Amino acid sequence: MLKYEILINPKWLRKLDNDIWNDELVPAVLKIGENRYNIKIAYRGNVIRDKKKKSYRIVFQKPYKVNGAHEIHLNAEFSDVSLSRNKLSLDFFDRIGVISPHSQHVLLSINGYNKGIYLEIESFDQYLLEKRKLPDGPIIYATNNRANFSLLTKKKEIKKRLDQGYTLKYGNPEDIDDLKNFIAMINALSNHDFEKEIPQVLDIEKYLRWVSGAVCVQNYDGFIHNYALYKNGETGLFEITPWDYDGTWGRNLHGRKLDYDYVPLTGYNTLSARLFHFPQFRSQYNEILSNILEKEFTLDVQKPIINELFESLKPNMSLDPFISTNAEILEQEKKVYFNFIKKRNAYLKEQLISFV
């Protein structure tokens, strides 16, 4: 496991600690092996900022890019005793054909103090597109639960703006106008016009793969939050990618168990509800999800992946001062994931029978 060491002037560290909700970046140095990189750093995330083990956003300054990335995130995974659910989920999306950030576990220290095991995650930005040789295009983050493709909030209140819940990560102001038009279209078009127009703005096959992934790993927040929209510069179509998937594999984001049938077959947001009104889109989803349930989201496929990841983490678990996970706890957690996969797979297959 790679070792990352952050060196930061105490005054800048105090600035971060004096206001944990401030997103302003402060200067620091990141050491990886013999290499030193000038960076800027800030806390990131929502729930995690109140925890003892915090997550970090790192932006490279000199050099401007490291391994093709200008920005990375170091996630604490504090509510996950296995430190694994996020990585397992993002890797799963990658396997089923959805653009997904890559990740790896690292050991982190700050000014000589051990901070434990972190999950380094790629930032979904223009540099990721460049690295993957994907067409350039705007990227918009779904930053809160108002990003539900609806005219109404989760509390059924009328939104003040169509782009509520979204933040432009990369692109121009007019790209937000395209997003507003997309959301207006989802909500205002008649069924006849929606069926005809939606393939002109959304990559439906990739969207349905994303829904399939979120449904399989059962991310309760994933349908109205924790995703990014990317408008492919060649096709002109919106695509979608996952983000922050720690509340998965039979657990919620706080680490509590969720029943295997907690999230329905179709997930839930306004865009999916409109798509699944039409038989051809229901049939397409049935085919995609059925294939995933047969070839990817199975105990035979996922068990060795989970075993390998857990074995790689075991030797370093005792080095994390913020968790009390040991080999026995990891084995127990493994059983939770295995049991979830088995029951969730059977449940989804049963639901698909009457879906088309």
C-alpha positions in Angstrom: 0.0 0.0 0.0 1.4 3.4 -1.0 2.3 5.9 1.8 1.2 9.5 1.4 2.7 12.2 3.7 1.3 15.7 3.9 3.4 18.5 5.3 1.5 21.6 6.2 2.3 24.7 8.1 0.5 24.6 11.5 -1.1 28.0 10.9 -2.8 26.6 7.7 -3.9 23.5 9.6 -5.4 25.7 12.3 -7.3 27.6 9.5 -8.8 24.3 8.3 -9.7 23.2 11.8 -11.2 26.6 12.8 -13.9 26.3 10.2 -14.3 22.7 9.0 -17.1 23.8 6.6 -14.8 26.3 4.7 -13.9 24.9 1.3 -11.0 27.4 0.8 -7.8 25.5 -0.2 -4.6 26.1 1.8 -1.0 25.4 0.7 0.9 22.1 1.7 3.3 19.5 0.3 2.5 15.9 -0.5 5.3 13.4 -0.4 4.8 10.0 -2.2 8.0 8.0 -1.9 10.9 10.2 -3.0 8.6 12.6 -4.9 7.4 15.9 -3.4 4.5 17.8 -4.9 3.3 21.3 -4.0 -0.5 21.1 -3.4 -3.4 22.9 -2.0 -5.7 21.1 0.4 -9.1 21.4 2.1 -11.6 19.2 3.9 -14.3 17.7 1.7 -17.7 15.9 2.1 -20.7 16.6 4.3 -21.4 14.1 7.2 -17.7 13.2 7.4 -16.5 16.8 8.3 -17.9 16.3 11.9 -16.0 13.1 12.4 -12.5 12.7 13.9 -11.2 11.2 10.7 -11.9 13.7 7.9 -11.7 13.5 4.1 -9.6 15.8 2.0 -9.6 17.4 -1.4 -6.1 17.8 -2.9 -5.3 20.0 -5.9 -1.8 19.8 -7.5 0.0 23.1 -8.0 3.6 22.2 -9.0 3.6 20.1 -11.1 0.1 20.9 -12.3 -0.8 17.3 -13.0 0.4 14.0 -11.4 -0.3 10.8 -13.2 -2.7 12.7 -15.5 -4.7 14.1 -12.6 -4.9 17.8 -11.4 -7.1 16.9 -8.4 -7.7 13.9 -6.2 -9.8 13.1 -3.2 -8.7 11.2 -0.1 -11.8 9.7 1.5 -11.8 8.7 5.2 -14.5 6.0 4.7 -15.0 6.5 8.5 -18.5 4.8 8.7 -17.3 1.7 6.8 -15.5 -0.9 9.0 -14.2 -2.6 5.9 -13.1 0.7 4.2 -14.2 -1.1 1.0 -17.8 -0.3 -0.1 -17.0 2.8 -2.0 -14.2 1.1 -4.0 -16.2 -2.1 -4.6 -19.0 0.0 -6.0 -17.0 2.3 -8.2 -15.1 -0.8 -9.6 -18.4 -2.5 -10.2 -19.7 0.4 -12.3 -16.5 0.3 -14.3 -17.0 -3.4 -14.9 -20.6 -2.9 -16.2 -19.6 -0.2 -18.7 -20.3 3.0 -16.8 -17.7 5.8 -16.6 -16.4 5.6 -13.0 -13.6 7.2 -11.0 -10.7 4.8 -10.3 -9.5 4.4 -6.7 -6.8 2.9 -4.5 -6.1 2.6 -0.8 -3.2 4.6 0.7 -1.7 5.1 4.2 -1.8 8.8 5.1 0.2 10.8 7.6 0.0 14.6 8.2 3.0 16.4 9.8 4.3 13.0 11.1 1.0 12.0 12.6 -0.6 8.8 11.3 -4.1 9.3 9.9 -4.7 5.7 8.8 -6.0 4.2 5.6 -7.7 6.4 3.0 -9.3 5.8 -0.3 -7.7 7.9 -3.1 -10.4 8.7 -5.7 -10.0 10.4 -9.1 -11.8 13.6 -9.5 -14.3 13.4 -12.3 -13.2 16.3 -14.4 -11.7 17.3 -17.8 -8.4 15.7 -16.9 -10.1 12.3 -16.3 -11.7 12.7 -19.7 -8.3 13.4 -21.3 -6.7 10.5 -19.4 -9.4 8.1 -20.6 -9.3 9.5 -24.2 -13.0 10.5 -23.9 -14.4 13.4 -25.9 -14.3 16.8 -24.1 -17.5 18.0 -22.7 -19.1 19.8 -19.7 -19.3 18.1 -16.3 -22.0 19.0 -13.8 -22.0 17.6 -10.2 -25.2 16.6 -8.4 -24.2 18.2 -5.1 -27.4 17.6 -3.0 -30.7 15.8 -3.1 -32.4 18.5 -5.1 -30.7 17.0 -8.2 -33.6 14.6 -8.7 -34.5 15.6 -12.3 -37.8 17.1 -11.0 -39.4 20.5 -10.7 -40.0 19.7 -7.0 -37.7 19.1 -4.1 -37.6 15.9 -2.1 -40.1 17.7 0.3 -42.4 18.4 -2.7 -41.7 22.1 -2.7 -41.4 23.9 -6.0 -37.7 24.6 -6.9 -36.7 28.2 -7.2 -34.3 27.2 -10.1 -34.2 24.2 -12.4 -30.5 23.8 -11.7 -30.9 23.5 -7.9 -28.8 20.8 -6.6 -26.2 21.1 -9.3 -22.7 22.6 -9.6 -20.8 23.2 -12.8 -17.4 21.4 -12.4 -16.2 22.0 -15.9 -17.6 24.0 -18.8 -19.3 27.3 -19.5 -22.4 29.1 -18.1 -24.4 28.1 -21.1 -23.9 24.4 -20.2 -26.1 25.1 -17.2 -28.7 26.4 -19.6 -28.5 23.1 -21.4 -29.1 21.3 -18.1 -32.1 23.5 -17.3 -33.6 22.7 -20.8 -33.0 19.0 -20.1 -34.8 19.1 -16.8 -37.6 21.2 -18.3 -38.0 18.7 -21.1 -38.2 15.8 -18.6 -41.0 17.4 -16.7 -42.9 19.4 -19.4 -43.1 17.3 -22.5 -46.1 15.1 -23.4 -45.4 11.4 -23.5 -45.5 11.5 -27.3 -42.9 14.2 -27.5 -40.8 12.9 -24.6 -40.4 9.5 -26.3 -39.3 11.1 -29.5 -37.0 13.8 -28.0 -35.2 12.0 -25.1 -32.9 9.9 -27.3 -31.6 13.2 -28.8 -30.3 14.5 -25.4 -29.6 11.4 -23.2 -27.5 8.3 -23.9 -30.3 6.0 -22.7 -28.3 2.8 -22.9 -25.6 4.3 -20.6 -28.2 5.8 -18.3 -29.9 2.5 -17.9 -26.5 0.8 -17.1 -26.0 3.4 -14.4 -29.5 2.8 -12.9 -28.7 -1.0 -13.0 -25.5 -0.4 -11.1 -27.1 1.8 -8.4 -30.0 -0.7 -8.1 -27.7 -3.7 -7.7 -25.4 -2.2 -5.0 -28.5 -0.5 -3.5 -27.3 3.1 -3.1 -30.4 4.8 -1.5 -29.0 8.3 -2.2 -27.6 7.5 -5.7 -30.6 8.4 -7.7 -31.0 12.0 -6.6 -27.5 12.7 -5.4 -23.9 11.3 -5.7 -23.6 11.4 -9.4 -22.2 13.7 -12.1 -23.6 14.5 -15.6 -21.2 14.6 -18.5 -22.3 15.9 -21.9 -20.2 13.9 -24.5 -18.7 16.4 -26.9 -19.0 14.0 -29.9 -22.5 12.6 -29.4 -24.0 15.7 -27.7 -25.7 13.3 -25.3 -25.7 13.4 -21.5 -24.0 10.5 -19.7 -23.9 9.9 -16.0 -21.3 8.6 -13.5 -21.4 7.6 -9.8 -19.8 9.3 -6.9 -19.6 8.6 -3.1 -20.9 5.0 -2.9 -20.1 4.1 0.7 -23.8 3.4 1.5 -24.0 0.2 -0.5 -23.6 -3.6 -0.3 -26.3 -4.0 2.3 -25.3 -0.9 4.4 -26.4 2.7 4.5 -24.0 5.6 4.6 -23.8 5.4 8.4 -22.9 1.7 8.2 -26.3 0.4 9.4 -27.7 -2.7 7.7 -30.4 -2.2 5.0 -32.8 -5.0 4.0 -31.9 -6.4 0.6 -35.2 -5.1 -0.9 -35.0 -1.6 0.5 -34.5 0.0 -2.9 -37.0 -0.9 -5.7 -36.1 -2.4 -9.0 -36.3 1.0 -10.8 -34.6 3.1 -8.2 -36.4 6.4 -7.9 -36.2 9.8 -9.7 -38.3 11.6 -12.2 -36.2 10.8 -15.2 -36.3 7.1 -14.6 -40.1 7.2 -13.9 -40.7 8.8 -17.3 -38.4 6.4 -19.2 -40.0 3.4 -17.6 -43.4 4.5 -18.8 -42.4 3.3 -22.3 -42.3 -0.5 -23.1 -39.1 -0.2 -25.3 -37.1 1.5 -22.5 -38.5 -1.0 -19.9 -37.4 -3.9 -22.3 -34.0 -2.3 -22.8 -33.5 -2.0 -19.0 -34.7 -5.6 -18.5 -32.1 -6.8 -20.9 -29.2 -4.8 -19.4 -30.0 -5.6 -15.8 -30.7 -9.3 -16.5 -27.3 -9.5 -18.2 -25.6 -7.9 -15.2 -27.4 -10.1 -12.7 -26.2 -13.2 -14.7 -22.6 -12.1 -15.4 -21.4 -9.5 -12.9 -23.6 -9.1 -9.8 -23.2 -12.7 -8.7 -21.5 -14.3 -5.7 -19.2 -16.3 -8.0 -17.9 -13.0 -9.6 -17.9 -10.7 -6.6 -16.7 -13.1 -3.9 -13.0 -13.3 -5.2 -13.0 -9.5 -5.8 -14.1 -8.9 -2.2 -11.7 -11.5 -0.8 -8.7 -10.0 -2.6 -9.5 -6.5 -1.5 -10.0 -7.5 2.1 -6.8 -9.5 2.1 -4.9 -6.5 0.8 -6.3 -4.3 3.6 -5.8 -6.7 6.5 -2.1 -6.1 7.2 -2.6 -2.4 7.5 -5.9 -2.2 9.4 -4.1 -2.1 12.8 -2.3 1.1 11.6 -5.5 3.1 11.4 -6.0 5.0 14.7 -9.6 5.8 14.0 -11.1 2.3 13.5 -11.1 -0.9 15.5 -11.4 -3.3 12.6 -9.5 -6.6 12.9 -9.4 -9.8 10.8 -12.4 -11.2 12.6 -14.6 -8.1 12.0 -13.5 -8.1 8.3 -14.7 -11.8 8.0 -18.0 -10.9 9.6 -18.4 -8.0 7.2 -17.6 -10.2 4.3 -20.5 -12.4 5.2 -22.8 -9.4 5.2 -21.8 -8.5 1.7 -22.0 -12.1 0.4 -25.4 -12.5 1.9 -26.6 -9.2 0.5 -25.4 -10.1 -3.1 -27.2 -13.5 -2.9 -30.5 -12.1 -1.7 -30.4 -8.9 -3.7 -29.7 -10.8 -6.9 -32.6 -13.2 -6.3 -34.9 -10.3 -5.4 -34.1 -8.3 -8.6 -34.5 -11.4 -10.8 -37.9 -12.0 -9.3 -39.0 -8.4 -9.8 -37.8 -8.4 -13.4 -40.2 -11.2 -14.3 -43.2 -8.9 -14.1 -41.4 -5.7 -15.2 -41.8 -5.8 -18.9 
